[in-house]
Amino acid sequence: MTEKGRPFQESESSELVRDRLQALYEEHGATWVSPEDPNDPYNWPTARKVTIAIVVSTGQLICLMSTSMMASALPQISRDLGINASTTQITFSLFVLGQAFGPFLIAALSEVYGRKYVWLASCCFFQFWNALCPVGRNKGIMMAGRFLAGCGASAGPVLSTPIMADMYRAEDRGKSLAIASFIPYFGPALGPIVGGLLADHIEWPWLFWVLSIFSAINTVIGIVLLKETYTPVLLQRKSRLANQASGTTPEGLAGRAFYTDLSARLSRSLLRPLVLFVRRPVILVISWIWAISFGLYVLVLSSFASLWMDRYGQMGTQSSLNYFALALGITIATQAGGHLMDWIFRRLRDRAGGETAPEFRAPYMALGVIMLPAGLFWYGWAAEGGMHWLFVDVGAAVFTCGTFVTGSGISAYLVDEFEHAASANAAARMLSNILGFAFPIFAPQLFSQLGYGWGNSLLAFVFMALGLPAPLVIWLWGSRLRSLVKTAGD
């Protein structure tokens, strides 16, 4: 993150603080009164920060539940729409593909208009298309609706981390991500559980409509409780109010960024994620590790229910309860893992004499990339051997924990390094969601040919070859990678 974009530190001299306050004024036309200004999101009361985190997290929970909630109803959906198993799997995955493209527009708009209204509009977009999916029980409407609903749902993953970074300093980033991720990361695990329970009592279209209803309720709550957190937008508003009070016209500030042509600003913001992806090698490195881990997670998620129904003979509702194992892994990763990330960061910062670097997140990422393949081996061979369900679930929990430890470390790295965190997040997630769409498509053929033992082992070996070196590369050469093709606008 740039010098003028990062939060103030207690150890900074008064001259340095004054220079940074002046830099904010020169860029945005206004500045904070002091480092302790109560209007600065870093200085907001804890209750306000937690309230915002809960609202945003609940919205993300609902959207992530939509990723997997239809898993338990796929046979009924396939029958009613008259499509085969492969097409049904593609329909399931189109939601994830939408999340690869939605972030470009959402990130761009959030860096021009702020987080709040872009988040609200995206939630409404998701609600409309998600509710439309089952209308007419038509294959075309279902596929288009799933893709567009995924585009709207991408606001949660793209904006939640930047919103937390807007309010929490780097040394508290693990705690902030724990708060933000505790609720939503249950979504992919809770989706099949709730879907299985509902599918036994209501028709499958209501799986979509119930989610849209709850999302609408949360959006109304967000209209009331959400506050804008993005500092550039807050300072721009402050500048406009000062201009109105003093009678100064905006034309007198035409040289400042926020008074330039709107289309040019939006064009820059829309292109920024793609530019970051192409021009910043460090984005490519973390994109690959994130993409492979997320693709494997969605693959396991899409095939988890069939394992219990086909191999263990469990019914829909009973099989869905095994998703609590995934929820357990997520809870450990987000809660205990968040505190561990902060502890590692502080230890490395103190060892470096108070200096900080995004590479301080690499040791935490390394823990995740070790746990992920270990969990895959455990889960795969326990399932292949028909072992007690508890052993299979523990392996799945270890795998899930490793997946989300890796993702949390990457998220923290991005907001540490990039001033435009939403664009960096969108750039890094693009490949993740493309693989999240592609991987589940070949899951049935993979496990039918190789079984769960060698099938999951193959996936683990691929991840070890491509993913294990990434934290080491970031730790050893991260600063060099970050300096390549770096520009002030990043």
N, C-alpha and C positions, 0 to 999 in steps of 0.2 A: 504494500500500500504506500502511496506517496507520503512525503513528509507532512504536507498540509492536510492530508486526509486522515492521518492517524490520530488517535486520542492523545490528549495531553498527559504527561507523566509528572509525578510529584517531583522527580529529581531534576527536571528541566529548569534552566536559569530563567530569570524574569525577562531577560533580553530575548531569549529564544522563544518564549511564550508570546512575547509581544510581536515578534516577527511572524509567527504562525497565525496569530489573530489578524495581522495586517494582510497576510497572504489570502486568508479566507475572504476578507473584505474586497480585495482586488479581484478575486475570481467571481464572487457571488453578489457583490454590491452591499453586503452587510456582514457582520461578524458577531461572535458571542461577546458579551460584556466582559467575561473573564473565564478562566478554565472551570470555574464552579457555577457558571450560568445555569440556572435550573431549567432553562428551555432547551439546553443541549441534551439530546437523548441519552448520552452517557451518564448524565446526572439525574435522570428521572427516578422517582421512587420505585423501589423494588416491586411494589404491588402493581404499578402501571405496566412495568415490563413483563411481569408474569401474566397479567391479564391479556396483553397483546399476544404473548407466546401461546397461551391456551386457545385463543380464538383462531389464530393462524394454524396451530397444530390440529385443532379439531377439523378445520376445513380440509387440511391435508389428509387426515385420517379417512374422511369420507371419500375423498378422491382415490386414495390408495386402496380402499376396500373395493372400489369399482374395478381395480385391476384384476382381482381374484375372486370376487363374489360370485361370478357366474360359473366358476369352475365346477361346483357341485351340480349345476343344472345343465351342463353341456350336452348330455344325452337327450334331454327333453328339447333343448333348443335345436339341436341337430335334426331331430325328428320333425318338429313343427315347421322348421324353415326348409326342410327337404334338402339338406346339404350333408356331405360326407364328413368323416372325422377330421381329415386334413384341412378342409375349408373351415370347419368349426374351430380348429386350433388357430388358424389364421385370424378368424374373427376375434377370438380371445386375445390375440397378440396385437391387433391393430390399435388398441388403446395405448399400448406401450410405444408403438411407432409414432402415434400422435404426439407423445411427450418428447419426441426427438426434435420436432419442428416448432411446436408452440413456444418453447423458450426463447426463440430468436425475437419474436415480436413482443413477448411479455417482458423480457429483460430490457429491450430497447425502450419501451414505453415507461417502464418503472424508473429508468434513469433520466427521463425527461419530465414526467408528470408525478413521480413519487411512487411509493409502494402501495399506499392504501387503496386508491381508486382503481389501480390496475388489478390488484388482488380481488376487489369486489366484482369488477366487470368480468374477470376470468371465471370466477365462481358461478356467476349467472350464465355465462356461455356454456360451462360444463353442465349445469342443471338442465338447460334446454335440450342439448343434444343427447344427454344421457336418458332423459325422459322420453325422447323421440325414438330411441333404439328399438323397442319392441312394438311400436305402433304398426299395425297391419301385418305383423309377423312376416316381414318382407326381408329377404336376404340383402338387397341393396341398401335399404334404409338402415338395417342393423350394422352393416360394415361401415357405411359413411358416418353413422352416429357414433360408433365406437372410436373411429379415428378422430373426429372433431371433438368429442368429449375428452379424449386424451390430450388434445391440444389445450383445451381450457384447464384441465386438471393439472397441467404442468406448472401452473403458477405456484402451487404448494412447494414442490421440490426446488424450484428456481428461486423463489423469493423468501422462503423461511430462513435460510442461512444468512442472506444479506440483511434481513430485518434484525436478526439476532446480533450480527456484526455492527449494525447501526447503533445498538443500545449497550453492548458489552465490550469491554476492552480485551486485548489479546490474551492477557493472563487468566481471564475468566471465560475464554471461548469454549473450553470443554464443558463447563457448567452450563453455559447458555445453550450449547447444542444438545446437552442432556435434557434441558427443559423443553426445547423445541421439538425434539425427536421422540420423547417418551410416548406421547399419544399417537402421532401419525404412523410410526413404524410398526404399530400393532395392526395397521390396516390390511396388509397382504395376508396376515395370519388370521385376523378376525373375519375377513371377507368370506372365506369358505365356511367358517363355523356358522356365522349368521346366515349365509346363503343356504347351507345344508338344513338348518332349522326351519327357515322360511319355506324352502322348496318342498318340505314335507306337508305344509299346511296351506300354502297359497300357490297360485300359478306363477310361473317364472317371470312374466313381465313385471310383477310387483317388486322383484329384486331391484330393478332399475328405478322404479317410481319411488320406492321407499328411500333410496339413497338421495334422489333429487329433492325430496321433501325435507329430509334432515339437513341437506346442504343449504336449502333455502332458509331454513330456520337459523342456521349458523351465520349465514350472510346478513340477515336482519340484525342479529346480535353484533356482528362486525361493524355495521353502519353506525351503531351507537358507541361501541367501546374502542374500536381501532383508532389509533392516532398515527399521523404521518411520522415516520422515523428517519427519512433520508435527509441528511444534513444539507446538501446543496439545495433541495427544494424548500426546506424550512428557512434557510437564509435568503433565498430568492423572494419568498413571501414576505419576510421581514423587510427586505429592501423595497418592495412595492408599497407596503404600508407606510414606510418612511417617506417615500416619494409622494404619495397621496397627501400625507399630512403636511409636507413642506411645500407642496405645489410643484415639485420637480417633475418634469415629464420623462417618461422612459427613453425618449429619443436622446436625452443627454447621456444615457448609459449604453448607447448602441454598440459600443465596442465590446461589451461583456458578453460571455458565451450564451447566457440565457435570453438575450434579446436578438440573437441572430435568427435568420430565416428558419421557421419551424420545420419545413421539409428537409433542409440541410441537416438539422440536428437529428431528426428521426432517421435520416439515411445513414448518418455516422453511427448512430446507436444500433440500427438494424444490422449493419455490416460488422460491428465491433466483435461479436462472438465468433464469426467466421474468420475475421482477420486474426484474432487471438489464436484460434485453432491452427491456422496455417503458418503464422509468423512466429509463434512462441513455442520453441521445442519443449519447454517444460510442460506445457499444456498437453502436447502429444504423449509424453511419458505417462502423466497421471491419467489421461483419458483412456489409454490402453488398459491399465490395471483396473480402473473403475469399470470400464466396459465389460471386460471379461468376467469380473466378479459379479456384476449386476446381471449379465446374461446367464451365468450359471445359476444365480438365485432364482430368476424367473423360470428357468428350465426346471429346476427342482420343484418350484411352486406349482407349475402347471402339471407335473406328473405325480405329485405327492398323493392326491386323492385316489388316483387309479391304483397306486401301490397297495393301499389299504383295502380297497374293494376287490381287486383282482387276486392279489397274493394272500391277503389275510381274511378275505371273505366278510369284511365289515360292511354294514349298511351305510347309507349316505351320511346320516347324522352322526353315527358312531365314528366313522372315518374322519369326519371334519374335526373332531375333538383332538386329533393328533396335531393339528395346527397350533395347539397351545405350546408344543415343543419349540416351534419357530418363534412364538411370542416370547418364550423364556430366553432364548438366545438373543433376541432383540433387546429385551429388558437389561440383560447383563451388559451388552455392548454399549447401550446408550447411557445407563445410569452409572454403574461401576466404571465403565470405560471412560465416560466423560471426566470423572474425577481423576482417573489415572492419567489422562491426557494433560490435564492442568498441572498435575504433580511433575510429570516429565518435563513439561515446558518450563516450569519455575526452576527446577534443578539445573537444566541446561542454561537458562538465562543467568542464574546466579554464578554458574561456573564460567560464563563468558563475561563476567563483570558488569552485568546489567544490560548487555546488548542482546537483541533478539533477532531471530531469522526464521523464515518459514520452514527451513530444514529441521527445526526442532520438532516438527510433527512426524518426521520419518521413522523414529523408533516406534512410535505408536502404530503407524501403518504396518511396520514389519511384523508386529504381533498379529495383526489381522491376516496378513498374507500367509502366515504359518498355520494359523488355526483353520483357515478356509479349506485347503486341500486335506488336512488331517481329518476334518469333519466329513468331507466327501468319502474318503476311504472308509471311515468308521460306519457311516450311514449306508453306503453301498453294499459292503460285505455283510453287515448285520442283516440287511433286507434280503440279500441273495441267499443267506443261510437260513432264512426263516426264523431268526432268533426272536425272543420275546419282544413285544412292541416297545418296551421301555428302552432296550438297547438301541433300537432303530431311532427312536425319538431323541435320545441323548446325542447320537451322532448328528442328527439333523440340527439340533440346538447348537452344537459346536460349530458346524458349518455356517449357520445363520449368524452366530455371534462374530465369527471371523469376517463375514461379508460386511456387516455393519460397522465393525471396528475399522476396517479398511476405508469404507465410505466416509465415516466421521473424520478420520485423519485427513482425507483428501479435501473435504469441505473446509476444515480449519485452515489447511494450507492455502486454499484459494483466497479466502477472505484476508489472510495475513499478507498475501503478496499483491493482490490486485485491488486498485482503487474502485474499479467498476466490477464489484463482486458478482452482481447479477449476470453480467455478460460473460465473465469468466466461468461462472457456474453453468450457464447455458452452453458454452463452448465445450466444457469438459463432459457434460451429460449427453451431448448429441450422439456420440458413438455408443454410449451405454444403452440408450434407448433403442438404437438400431439393432444392436445385438440382443437386447431384451425382446425385441420383436422376432428376430430370426431364430434364436436358439430353441424356443419351445416347439417350433415347427418340426424339427427333426428328432425331438425327444421320443415319440412313440417308436420310430424305426430304430433309434439307438438302443433303447432298452429291450426291444423285442429281438434284436440281433445279438447283442452282447450280454444282456441281463443287467441287473442292477449292480452287481459286483464289478465286472470289467467295464461296464458303461460309465459308472461314476469314477472308476480308477482312471479311465482314459481322460475324462474331464479334469481330474485332479492333476494328471501329468501335464496336460496342456497348460493349466494355470501355473504350475510350478515352473515350466519353461519360460513362460511369457510374463508372469506376474511377480514371482519371487525376486528377481533382480531389481525391480523398480524402486523400492525403498532405499536399497544400497546406492543406486545411481543418484537418487535425490540427495542422500546424505553426503556422498563424496563429491558430486559435481553439480549439486543443485544451484549454488550461487552462480556458477559459470553458465549453466543453462538459462537461469533467469535473466542474465545480462545480455543474452543473445537477442538481437533485434528488438530490444526493449525501447519503448517510446514513452513520452510523458503522458500520453493519453490512456495508457493501460490502467 
